[in-house]
Amino acid sequence: MLASGTCGFAEEINDFYDVSQLGGIFLKGTTPRNRDGNLYPRMAETPSGMLNAVGLQNKGIDYFIENIYPRIKDYGTSLIVNVNGSTIEEYVEVTEKVNELDNIHAIELNISCPNVKEGGMAFGVTCPGAEAVTREVRKAYDKTLIVKLSPNVTDVSEIARAVEGQGADGVSLVNTFLGMAIDSETRKPLLSTVTGGLSGPAIKPIALRMVWQVSKAVKIPVIGIGGIMNAADAIEFMLAGASAVQVGTALFKNPHIPLRIIEGVDDYLQRHNIQSVSELVGRLQM
């Protein structure tokens, strides 16, 4: 599947190839109302990865429903809305509207957003915060609820168990790591916000470790994210316990990489006489 924020609202990728070949697309983060995002520059390349501080730029859930959803609703793949908010009430507001869309069968709850009522602390960095937003969104949503976990915590397994306890059907991890980059010549940060989210191959070993830990801590499916660039990367995440994977930063290198990964996984299954990828999940040999 394609990770939120890296493939727009699916149309952009569909211009390159038929997206029905994909397992699913996590659409760009959506908020209750229009957000202009952060000031430029808000993306920077780093060794084996990239930093971004786009700031959830989007035109709001109503614009999505009225102008984007009608154009993409019949795409032959699973479309998952990435839900964001600054308060629990905003999360619920977006969720209730998405719940009415017949061709959207799941949401990804991004709990890395700042809770403005708690001084900017992200919902996903404490168990009470993660539980509170998951519990209220669960009440408002009767389809598949996936919670996207922040890696910027002491124990991600604890957060995963917390959202599982409040009705999450699955978790996706990891979101980006907090990082920064500096131009030594100008002595200035490369991002307008100074810090941003690090993604790409640089984070893969840490993401892989977190997926392994969480898959042992919860009974719900885990979706692995973090520096997946080829079939071997995807298979490693499955062996660590991921039931599915998301590809993100790789799309900026080549939007066709997800198709190459699918082909590579099929080849791996044939070479090892394995009937289904489900036989790989959690089969790390210790």
FENBEL-V319845 format. One record per helix or strand. SS is the DSSP state (H for helix, E for strand). FROM is the first residue (numbers start at 1). LEN is the number of residues. Records with the same first field share a line. If there is no record, write none. Layout:
# FENBEL-V319845
SS: FROM-LEN  FROM-LEN
This chain:
# FENBEL-V319845
E: 2-1  24-3  30-1  35-1  43-4  49-4  58-1  78-6  106-5  114-2  121-2  144-5  170-4  177-4  182-2  188-2  195-5  221-5  244-4
H: 11-4  19-3  61-12  88-11  116-3  123-3  127-14  156-10  201-17  231-10  250-4  257-15  277-3
